[in-house]
Amino acid sequence: MGRMTPQRPRRADHRTPLTRERVLDAAIALADERGIEALTMRSLGEALGVEAMSLYNHVANKDDLLDHMVDEVIGEFGVPASDADWKTALRASALSAHEVLLRHPWASRLLITRDNSLAPGRSRYMDSVLGALRNGGLSAELTHHAYHALDFHLLGFTVQEVSFAFDADELEQLAESVLRDLPAADYPHLVEHILGHLRSEFADRSGFEFGLDLILDGLEKLRETG
């Protein structure tokens, strides 16, 4: 058998032109699979089968790429339905956004740290949430604070969730490790809370939904009292 010739890296099919959409789709897929730290212009070029320099025909630089990726993810958020009760519509929209961010675990932190508030996807989402609050009868001042309460809950909770994700076995091991060194007599309520993480019935309602419902119920009360 003759010696095999090493294959060259596969290049893009020139019949399929490189577009910004293809670049963003590939970048998001790479970040989902390998983490945002693994995303470089070189690794993205290899994933697309092109030289990294050709990417600059579609994005200005790495920062521009990240901003567009974040906005693409926001574009997946479900916006509040205009024909539904305002609380129902906002709840469904927030749950949709939370699910999207869990599918793209790198995105919530970038949403906090990058200033892309005027990008089309984010502008559309923000305007729809603000509109649902106003159409629900909230004043301009209450709408202002309500939007930030909902946004901070969505992003803060999701960052915490994706940063400290444990399966059942890992969670049990972590709890055992903490409780081993914690004086139970001195911190009985903390011990009870830690053990609560291991109780399956506590997981029937997610912490995200619990906090979301508290915010929406509180807003309804504030709206009713003017």
PyRosetta script that sets phi, psi and omega in degrees:
from pyrosetta import init, pose_from_sequence

init()
pose = pose_from_sequence("MGRMTPQRPRRADHRTPLTRERVLDAAIALADERGIEALTMRSLGEALGVEAMSLYNHVANKDDLLDHMVDEVIGEFGVPASDADWKTALRASALSAHEVLLRHPWASRLLITRDNSLAPGRSRYMDSVLGALRNGGLSAELTHHAYHALDFHLLGFTVQEVSFAFDADELEQLAESVLRDLPAADYPHLVEHILGHLRSEFADRSGFEFGLDLILDGLEKLRETG")
pose.set_psi(1, 131.5)
pose.set_omega(1, -179.3)
pose.set_phi(2, -73.6)
pose.set_psi(2, 162.8)
pose.set_omega(2, 179.4)
pose.set_phi(3, -69.8)
pose.set_psi(3, 132.2)
pose.set_omega(3, -178.8)
pose.set_phi(4, -77.5)
pose.set_psi(4, 137.9)
pose.set_omega(4, 177.5)
pose.set_phi(5, -84.8)
pose.set_psi(5, 126.1)
pose.set_omega(5, 179.5)
pose.set_phi(6, -56.0)
pose.set_psi(6, 137.5)
pose.set_omega(6, 179.5)
pose.set_phi(7, -79.7)
pose.set_psi(7, 142.8)
pose.set_omega(7, 175.4)
pose.set_phi(8, -77.4)
pose.set_psi(8, 152.7)
pose.set_omega(8, 176.0)
pose.set_phi(9, -55.6)
pose.set_psi(9, 138.9)
pose.set_omega(9, -178.5)
pose.set_phi(10, -66.6)
pose.set_psi(10, 133.2)
pose.set_omega(10, 179.2)
pose.set_phi(11, -100.8)
pose.set_psi(11, 161.9)
pose.set_omega(11, -178.2)
pose.set_phi(12, -64.8)
pose.set_psi(12, 145.3)
pose.set_omega(12, 175.1)
pose.set_phi(13, -70.7)
pose.set_psi(13, 114.9)
pose.set_omega(13, -175.5)
pose.set_phi(14, -64.9)
pose.set_psi(14, -13.6)
pose.set_omega(14, 176.6)
pose.set_phi(15, -76.4)
pose.set_psi(15, -16.6)
pose.set_omega(15, 176.8)
pose.set_phi(16, -109.1)
pose.set_psi(16, 101.1)
pose.set_omega(16, -174.9)
pose.set_phi(17, -65.6)
pose.set_psi(17, 146.4)
pose.set_omega(17, 175.8)
pose.set_phi(18, -75.6)
pose.set_psi(18, 129.2)
pose.set_omega(18, -180.0)
pose.set_phi(19, -127.6)
pose.set_psi(19, 165.6)
pose.set_omega(19, 177.0)
pose.set_phi(20, -60.9)
pose.set_psi(20, -37.9)
pose.set_omega(20, -179.8)
pose.set_phi(21, -61.4)
pose.set_psi(21, -44.5)
pose.set_omega(21, 178.7)
pose.set_phi(22, -64.2)
pose.set_psi(22, -39.8)
pose.set_omega(22, 179.6)
pose.set_phi(23, -62.7)
pose.set_psi(23, -46.5)
pose.set_omega(23, -178.2)
pose.set_phi(24, -67.1)
pose.set_psi(24, -42.6)
pose.set_omega(24, 178.8)
pose.set_phi(25, -59.4)
pose.set_psi(25, -43.6)
pose.set_omega(25, -179.0)
pose.set_phi(26, -68.5)
pose.set_psi(26, -39.1)
pose.set_omega(26, -179.7)
pose.set_phi(27, -65.1)
pose.set_psi(27, -42.7)
pose.set_omega(27, 179.2)
pose.set_phi(28, -65.6)
pose.set_psi(28, -43.1)
pose.set_omega(28, 179.0)
pose.set_phi(29, -62.7)
pose.set_psi(29, -40.1)
pose.set_omega(29, 179.4)
pose.set_phi(30, -65.4)
pose.set_psi(30, -44.1)
pose.set_omega(30, 179.8)
pose.set_phi(31, -65.7)
pose.set_psi(31, -38.7)
pose.set_omega(31, 178.0)
pose.set_phi(32, -62.4)
pose.set_psi(32, -41.0)
pose.set_omega(32, -173.8)
pose.set_phi(33, -80.9)
pose.set_psi(33, -40.6)
pose.set_omega(33, -170.5)
pose.set_phi(34, -118.3)
pose.set_psi(34, -5.4)
pose.set_omega(34, -179.0)
pose.set_phi(35, 96.5)
pose.set_psi(35, 151.7)
pose.set_omega(35, -176.0)
pose.set_phi(36, -65.5)
pose.set_psi(36, -26.9)
pose.set_omega(36, 179.6)
pose.set_phi(37, -65.0)
pose.set_psi(37, -26.4)
pose.set_omega(37, -178.6)
pose.set_phi(38, -81.6)
pose.set_psi(38, -8.9)
pose.set_omega(38, -177.1)
pose.set_phi(39, -84.1)
pose.set_psi(39, 112.3)
pose.set_omega(39, 171.4)
pose.set_phi(40, -129.0)
pose.set_psi(40, 165.7)
pose.set_omega(40, 177.9)
pose.set_phi(41, -63.0)
pose.set_psi(41, -33.7)
pose.set_omega(41, 179.0)
pose.set_phi(42, -68.7)
pose.set_psi(42, -47.0)
pose.set_omega(42, -179.0)
pose.set_phi(43, -65.8)
pose.set_psi(43, -33.7)
pose.set_omega(43, 177.8)
pose.set_phi(44, -68.4)
pose.set_psi(44, -41.6)
pose.set_omega(44, 176.9)
pose.set_phi(45, -60.7)
pose.set_psi(45, -41.3)
pose.set_omega(45, 178.8)
pose.set_phi(46, -64.6)
pose.set_psi(46, -38.7)
pose.set_omega(46, 179.3)
pose.set_phi(47, -64.5)
pose.set_psi(47, -32.7)
pose.set_omega(47, -179.9)
pose.set_phi(48, -90.5)
pose.set_psi(48, -10.1)
pose.set_omega(48, -178.9)
pose.set_phi(49, 75.6)
pose.set_psi(49, 32.0)
pose.set_omega(49, -179.8)
pose.set_phi(50, -132.8)
pose.set_psi(50, 166.4)
pose.set_omega(50, 173.1)
pose.set_phi(51, -71.4)
pose.set_psi(51, 144.2)
pose.set_omega(51, -177.4)
pose.set_phi(52, -58.3)
pose.set_psi(52, -33.9)
pose.set_omega(52, -176.8)
pose.set_phi(53, -62.5)
pose.set_psi(53, -29.2)
pose.set_omega(53, -178.4)
pose.set_phi(54, -69.2)
pose.set_psi(54, -18.9)
pose.set_omega(54, 178.9)
pose.set_phi(55, -67.1)
pose.set_psi(55, -26.0)
pose.set_omega(55, -176.4)
pose.set_phi(56, -73.6)
pose.set_psi(56, -3.8)
pose.set_omega(56, 170.8)
pose.set_phi(57, -78.5)
pose.set_psi(57, -11.6)
pose.set_omega(57, -174.3)
pose.set_phi(58, -123.6)
pose.set_psi(58, -24.0)
pose.set_omega(58, 173.0)
pose.set_phi(59, -135.2)
pose.set_psi(59, 147.9)
pose.set_omega(59, -175.1)
pose.set_phi(60, -71.1)
pose.set_psi(60, -39.6)
pose.set_omega(60, -176.9)
pose.set_phi(61, -168.5)
pose.set_psi(61, -173.5)
pose.set_omega(61, -178.7)
pose.set_phi(62, -62.4)
pose.set_psi(62, -41.5)
pose.set_omega(62, 179.3)
pose.set_phi(63, -62.0)
pose.set_psi(63, -42.1)
pose.set_omega(63, 178.5)
pose.set_phi(64, -63.5)
pose.set_psi(64, -39.5)
pose.set_omega(64, 177.5)
pose.set_phi(65, -61.3)
pose.set_psi(65, -47.0)
pose.set_omega(65, -179.2)
pose.set_phi(66, -62.6)
pose.set_psi(66, -41.5)
pose.set_omega(66, 179.5)
pose.set_phi(67, -62.0)
pose.set_psi(67, -42.4)
pose.set_omega(67, 179.2)
pose.set_phi(68, -69.4)
pose.set_psi(68, -35.9)
pose.set_omega(68, 176.8)
pose.set_phi(69, -62.0)
pose.set_psi(69, -45.8)
pose.set_omega(69, 179.3)
pose.set_phi(70, -60.8)
pose.set_psi(70, -42.6)
pose.set_omega(70, -177.8)
pose.set_phi(71, -68.6)
pose.set_psi(71, -32.8)
pose.set_omega(71, 175.3)
pose.set_phi(72, -63.6)
pose.set_psi(72, -40.3)
pose.set_omega(72, 179.1)
pose.set_phi(73, -65.6)
pose.set_psi(73, -44.0)
pose.set_omega(73, 178.2)
pose.set_phi(74, -60.3)
pose.set_psi(74, -32.9)
pose.set_omega(74, 178.7)
pose.set_phi(75, -63.9)
pose.set_psi(75, -16.6)
pose.set_omega(75, 177.1)
pose.set_phi(76, -83.6)
pose.set_psi(76, -13.4)
pose.set_omega(76, -179.3)
pose.set_phi(77, -64.3)
pose.set_psi(77, 139.8)
pose.set_omega(77, 171.8)
pose.set_phi(78, -77.3)
pose.set_psi(78, 130.5)
pose.set_omega(78, 179.4)
pose.set_phi(79, -88.7)
pose.set_psi(79, 155.2)
pose.set_omega(79, -179.6)
pose.set_phi(80, -58.1)
pose.set_psi(80, 132.4)
pose.set_omega(80, 178.7)
pose.set_phi(81, -69.6)
pose.set_psi(81, 134.3)
pose.set_omega(81, -176.6)
pose.set_phi(82, -75.1)
pose.set_psi(82, -18.4)
pose.set_omega(82, -176.4)
pose.set_phi(83, -102.0)
pose.set_psi(83, 14.6)
pose.set_omega(83, -178.9)
pose.set_phi(84, -115.2)
pose.set_psi(84, 161.0)
pose.set_omega(84, 172.1)
pose.set_phi(85, -54.8)
pose.set_psi(85, 142.5)
pose.set_omega(85, -171.9)
pose.set_phi(86, -59.8)
pose.set_psi(86, -40.4)
pose.set_omega(86, 179.6)
pose.set_phi(87, -67.9)
pose.set_psi(87, -42.5)
pose.set_omega(87, 178.7)
pose.set_phi(88, -62.3)
pose.set_psi(88, -43.1)
pose.set_omega(88, -178.6)
pose.set_phi(89, -65.9)
pose.set_psi(89, -43.7)
pose.set_omega(89, -179.0)
pose.set_phi(90, -69.5)
pose.set_psi(90, -36.2)
pose.set_omega(90, 178.6)
pose.set_phi(91, -64.0)
pose.set_psi(91, -46.7)
pose.set_omega(91, 179.8)
pose.set_phi(92, -62.7)
pose.set_psi(92, -39.6)
pose.set_omega(92, 179.7)
pose.set_phi(93, -65.6)
pose.set_psi(93, -43.9)
pose.set_omega(93, -179.7)
pose.set_phi(94, -65.5)
pose.set_psi(94, -40.3)
pose.set_omega(94, 178.0)
pose.set_phi(95, -64.3)
pose.set_psi(95, -38.6)
pose.set_omega(95, 177.5)
pose.set_phi(96, -63.2)
pose.set_psi(96, -46.0)
pose.set_omega(96, 179.9)
pose.set_phi(97, -62.0)
pose.set_psi(97, -40.9)
pose.set_omega(97, 179.2)
pose.set_phi(98, -62.6)
pose.set_psi(98, -43.6)
pose.set_omega(98, 179.5)
pose.set_phi(99, -64.5)
pose.set_psi(99, -40.2)
pose.set_omega(99, 178.5)
pose.set_phi(100, -62.3)
pose.set_psi(100, -44.8)
pose.set_omega(100, -178.1)
pose.set_phi(101, -68.2)
pose.set_psi(101, -28.5)
pose.set_omega(101, 174.2)
pose.set_phi(102, -70.7)
pose.set_psi(102, -30.8)
pose.set_omega(102, 176.4)
pose.set_phi(103, -72.0)
pose.set_psi(103, -26.8)
pose.set_omega(103, 179.1)
pose.set_phi(104, -121.4)
pose.set_psi(104, 74.7)
pose.set_omega(104, -168.9)
pose.set_phi(105, -63.1)
pose.set_psi(105, -13.9)
pose.set_omega(105, 178.1)
pose.set_phi(106, -83.3)
pose.set_psi(106, -17.0)
pose.set_omega(106, -166.9)
pose.set_phi(107, -78.5)
pose.set_psi(107, -34.9)
pose.set_omega(107, -174.8)
pose.set_phi(108, -63.1)
pose.set_psi(108, -38.6)
pose.set_omega(108, 179.3)
pose.set_phi(109, -68.0)
pose.set_psi(109, -38.1)
pose.set_omega(109, 177.6)
pose.set_phi(110, -67.3)
pose.set_psi(110, -33.3)
pose.set_omega(110, 176.6)
pose.set_phi(111, -61.7)
pose.set_psi(111, -32.3)
pose.set_omega(111, 179.6)
pose.set_phi(112, -79.1)
pose.set_psi(112, -38.5)
pose.set_omega(112, -169.6)
pose.set_phi(113, -93.9)
pose.set_psi(113, -16.3)
pose.set_omega(113, -176.2)
pose.set_phi(114, -108.7)
pose.set_psi(114, 140.8)
pose.set_omega(114, -177.9)
pose.set_phi(115, -95.2)
pose.set_psi(115, 90.4)
pose.set_omega(115, 178.4)
pose.set_phi(116, -129.6)
pose.set_psi(116, 36.8)
pose.set_omega(116, -171.9)
pose.set_phi(117, -66.4)
pose.set_psi(117, -20.2)
pose.set_omega(117, -178.2)
pose.set_phi(118, -95.5)
pose.set_psi(118, 3.4)
pose.set_omega(118, 178.1)
pose.set_phi(119, -67.8)
pose.set_psi(119, 150.7)
pose.set_omega(119, -172.8)
pose.set_phi(120, -56.8)
pose.set_psi(120, -46.3)
pose.set_omega(120, -177.7)
pose.set_phi(121, -63.1)
pose.set_psi(121, -45.6)
pose.set_omega(121, -179.2)
pose.set_phi(122, -68.6)
pose.set_psi(122, -39.5)
pose.set_omega(122, 178.7)
pose.set_phi(123, -61.2)
pose.set_psi(123, -42.4)
pose.set_omega(123, 179.4)
pose.set_phi(124, -62.8)
pose.set_psi(124, -46.2)
pose.set_omega(124, -178.2)
pose.set_phi(125, -65.1)
pose.set_psi(125, -46.4)
pose.set_omega(125, -179.2)
pose.set_phi(126, -61.1)
pose.set_psi(126, -45.4)
pose.set_omega(126, -178.1)
pose.set_phi(127, -63.7)
pose.set_psi(127, -36.8)
pose.set_omega(127, -179.0)
pose.set_phi(128, -69.2)
pose.set_psi(128, -39.3)
pose.set_omega(128, 178.4)
pose.set_phi(129, -68.3)
pose.set_psi(129, -45.4)
pose.set_omega(129, 177.8)
pose.set_phi(130, -60.8)
pose.set_psi(130, -39.6)
pose.set_omega(130, 179.2)
pose.set_phi(131, -65.4)
pose.set_psi(131, -39.6)
pose.set_omega(131, 179.0)
pose.set_phi(132, -64.3)
pose.set_psi(132, -38.4)
pose.set_omega(132, 178.2)
pose.set_phi(133, -66.4)
pose.set_psi(133, -45.2)
pose.set_omega(133, -179.4)
pose.set_phi(134, -66.9)
pose.set_psi(134, -43.5)
pose.set_omega(134, 179.6)
pose.set_phi(135, -67.2)
pose.set_psi(135, -20.9)
pose.set_omega(135, 176.3)
pose.set_phi(136, -80.6)
pose.set_psi(136, 0.0)
pose.set_omega(136, 175.9)
pose.set_phi(137, 97.9)
pose.set_psi(137, 8.5)
pose.set_omega(137, 178.1)
pose.set_phi(138, -80.5)
pose.set_psi(138, 144.2)
pose.set_omega(138, 177.9)
pose.set_phi(139, -69.0)
pose.set_psi(139, 167.8)
pose.set_omega(139, 178.8)
pose.set_phi(140, -61.3)
pose.set_psi(140, -40.1)
pose.set_omega(140, -179.6)
pose.set_phi(141, -67.7)
pose.set_psi(141, -45.4)
pose.set_omega(141, 179.9)
pose.set_phi(142, -66.6)
pose.set_psi(142, -36.9)
pose.set_omega(142, 176.7)
pose.set_phi(143, -61.3)
pose.set_psi(143, -41.2)
pose.set_omega(143, 179.9)
pose.set_phi(144, -57.4)
pose.set_psi(144, -51.1)
pose.set_omega(144, -177.6)
pose.set_phi(145, -73.3)
pose.set_psi(145, -34.1)
pose.set_omega(145, -179.7)
pose.set_phi(146, -63.7)
pose.set_psi(146, -42.3)
pose.set_omega(146, -179.8)
pose.set_phi(147, -58.7)
pose.set_psi(147, -46.2)
pose.set_omega(147, -177.7)
pose.set_phi(148, -68.3)
pose.set_psi(148, -35.4)
pose.set_omega(148, 177.0)
pose.set_phi(149, -62.0)
pose.set_psi(149, -44.9)
pose.set_omega(149, 178.7)
pose.set_phi(150, -65.9)
pose.set_psi(150, -42.6)
pose.set_omega(150, -177.7)
pose.set_phi(151, -66.6)
pose.set_psi(151, -44.3)
pose.set_omega(151, 179.9)
pose.set_phi(152, -65.1)
pose.set_psi(152, -36.7)
pose.set_omega(152, 177.9)
pose.set_phi(153, -65.9)
pose.set_psi(153, -45.8)
pose.set_omega(153, 179.9)
pose.set_phi(154, -58.5)
pose.set_psi(154, -53.5)
pose.set_omega(154, -173.6)
pose.set_phi(155, -74.9)
pose.set_psi(155, -45.3)
pose.set_omega(155, -178.0)
pose.set_phi(156, -63.7)
pose.set_psi(156, -45.3)
pose.set_omega(156, 180.0)
pose.set_phi(157, -63.6)
pose.set_psi(157, -42.8)
pose.set_omega(157, -176.1)
pose.set_phi(158, -68.0)
pose.set_psi(158, -41.1)
pose.set_omega(158, 176.7)
pose.set_phi(159, -58.5)
pose.set_psi(159, -44.9)
pose.set_omega(159, 178.4)
pose.set_phi(160, -62.4)
pose.set_psi(160, -41.9)
pose.set_omega(160, -176.5)
pose.set_phi(161, -65.9)
pose.set_psi(161, -44.3)
pose.set_omega(161, -177.7)
pose.set_phi(162, -77.8)
pose.set_psi(162, -22.7)
pose.set_omega(162, -179.2)
pose.set_phi(163, -80.1)
pose.set_psi(163, -27.5)
pose.set_omega(163, -177.1)
pose.set_phi(164, -127.7)
pose.set_psi(164, 58.1)
pose.set_omega(164, -179.1)
pose.set_phi(165, -90.8)
pose.set_psi(165, 123.5)
pose.set_omega(165, 179.1)
pose.set_phi(166, -129.2)
pose.set_psi(166, 143.6)
pose.set_omega(166, 171.3)
pose.set_phi(167, -82.0)
pose.set_psi(167, 177.3)
pose.set_omega(167, -173.0)
pose.set_phi(168, -59.6)
pose.set_psi(168, -42.7)
pose.set_omega(168, -178.8)
pose.set_phi(169, -66.9)
pose.set_psi(169, -43.0)
pose.set_omega(169, 179.6)
pose.set_phi(170, -64.3)
pose.set_psi(170, -39.7)
pose.set_omega(170, 179.8)
pose.set_phi(171, -64.8)
pose.set_psi(171, -40.9)
pose.set_omega(171, 179.1)
pose.set_phi(172, -64.9)
pose.set_psi(172, -41.8)
pose.set_omega(172, 178.9)
pose.set_phi(173, -64.9)
pose.set_psi(173, -40.0)
pose.set_omega(173, 179.2)
pose.set_phi(174, -65.1)
pose.set_psi(174, -44.4)
pose.set_omega(174, 179.4)
pose.set_phi(175, -61.2)
pose.set_psi(175, -44.3)
pose.set_omega(175, 179.8)
pose.set_phi(176, -62.1)
pose.set_psi(176, -39.4)
pose.set_omega(176, -179.9)
pose.set_phi(177, -65.3)
pose.set_psi(177, -43.0)
pose.set_omega(177, -179.8)
pose.set_phi(178, -68.1)
pose.set_psi(178, -44.9)
pose.set_omega(178, -176.4)
pose.set_phi(179, -68.0)
pose.set_psi(179, -25.6)
pose.set_omega(179, 180.0)
pose.set_phi(180, -62.9)
pose.set_psi(180, -33.4)
pose.set_omega(180, -176.2)
pose.set_phi(181, -105.4)
pose.set_psi(181, 2.9)
pose.set_omega(181, -175.9)
pose.set_phi(182, -102.2)
pose.set_psi(182, 122.0)
pose.set_omega(182, 177.8)
pose.set_phi(183, -67.0)
pose.set_psi(183, 104.1)
pose.set_omega(183, -174.1)
pose.set_phi(184, -61.0)
pose.set_psi(184, -35.3)
pose.set_omega(184, -178.9)
pose.set_phi(185, -67.4)
pose.set_psi(185, -28.0)
pose.set_omega(185, -179.1)
pose.set_phi(186, -84.4)
pose.set_psi(186, -28.1)
pose.set_omega(186, -175.2)
pose.set_phi(187, -131.0)
pose.set_psi(187, 60.2)
pose.set_omega(187, -174.3)
pose.set_phi(188, -64.2)
pose.set_psi(188, -35.4)
pose.set_omega(188, -178.3)
pose.set_phi(189, -73.1)
pose.set_psi(189, -35.0)
pose.set_omega(189, 176.6)
pose.set_phi(190, -67.1)
pose.set_psi(190, -40.5)
pose.set_omega(190, 177.5)
pose.set_phi(191, -61.3)
pose.set_psi(191, -44.3)
pose.set_omega(191, 178.6)
pose.set_phi(192, -59.5)
pose.set_psi(192, -40.5)
pose.set_omega(192, -179.4)
pose.set_phi(193, -66.2)
pose.set_psi(193, -44.4)
pose.set_omega(193, -179.9)
pose.set_phi(194, -61.5)
pose.set_psi(194, -43.3)
pose.set_omega(194, 178.2)
pose.set_phi(195, -65.5)
pose.set_psi(195, -27.7)
pose.set_omega(195, 177.5)
pose.set_phi(196, -61.4)
pose.set_psi(196, -28.4)
pose.set_omega(196, 177.6)
pose.set_phi(197, -65.7)
pose.set_psi(197, -18.7)
pose.set_omega(197, -178.6)
pose.set_phi(198, -97.8)
pose.set_psi(198, -2.2)
pose.set_omega(198, -178.0)
pose.set_phi(199, -91.7)
pose.set_psi(199, 120.0)
pose.set_omega(199, -174.7)
pose.set_phi(200, -62.7)
pose.set_psi(200, -33.6)
pose.set_omega(200, -178.0)
pose.set_phi(201, -67.6)
pose.set_psi(201, -22.4)
pose.set_omega(201, 178.0)
pose.set_phi(202, -72.7)
pose.set_psi(202, -19.2)
pose.set_omega(202, -177.1)
pose.set_phi(203, -89.9)
pose.set_psi(203, -0.3)
pose.set_omega(203, -179.1)
pose.set_phi(204, -63.3)
pose.set_psi(204, -32.3)
pose.set_omega(204, 177.6)
pose.set_phi(205, -120.5)
pose.set_psi(205, 122.0)
pose.set_omega(205, -174.9)
pose.set_phi(206, -68.7)
pose.set_psi(206, 151.8)
pose.set_omega(206, 176.8)
pose.set_phi(207, -60.9)
pose.set_psi(207, -32.5)
pose.set_omega(207, 178.8)
pose.set_phi(208, -64.4)
pose.set_psi(208, -46.3)
pose.set_omega(208, 179.8)
pose.set_phi(209, -64.8)
pose.set_psi(209, -39.2)
pose.set_omega(209, 179.8)
pose.set_phi(210, -59.4)
pose.set_psi(210, -50.4)
pose.set_omega(210, 179.5)
pose.set_phi(211, -64.9)
pose.set_psi(211, -38.9)
pose.set_omega(211, 179.2)
pose.set_phi(212, -61.8)
pose.set_psi(212, -44.3)
pose.set_omega(212, -179.8)
pose.set_phi(213, -66.1)
pose.set_psi(213, -36.1)
pose.set_omega(213, 176.3)
pose.set_phi(214, -61.0)
pose.set_psi(214, -43.6)
pose.set_omega(214, -179.7)
pose.set_phi(215, -64.8)
pose.set_psi(215, -47.9)
pose.set_omega(215, -177.1)
pose.set_phi(216, -66.3)
pose.set_psi(216, -40.1)
pose.set_omega(216, 177.7)
pose.set_phi(217, -65.6)
pose.set_psi(217, -38.9)
pose.set_omega(217, 177.4)
pose.set_phi(218, -65.3)
pose.set_psi(218, -39.3)
pose.set_omega(218, 178.0)
pose.set_phi(219, -65.0)
pose.set_psi(219, -37.7)
pose.set_omega(219, 178.7)
pose.set_phi(220, -63.2)
pose.set_psi(220, -41.2)
pose.set_omega(220, 178.8)
pose.set_phi(221, -65.2)
pose.set_psi(221, -42.0)
pose.set_omega(221, 179.5)
pose.set_phi(222, -65.5)
pose.set_psi(222, -38.9)
pose.set_omega(222, 178.5)
pose.set_phi(223, -62.6)
pose.set_psi(223, -41.2)
pose.set_omega(223, -176.9)
pose.set_phi(224, -69.4)
pose.set_psi(224, -29.0)
pose.set_omega(224, -179.7)
pose.set_phi(225, -90.2)
pose.set_psi(225, -3.1)
pose.set_omega(225, 178.3)
pose.set_phi(226, 75.9)
pose.dump_pdb("model.pdb")
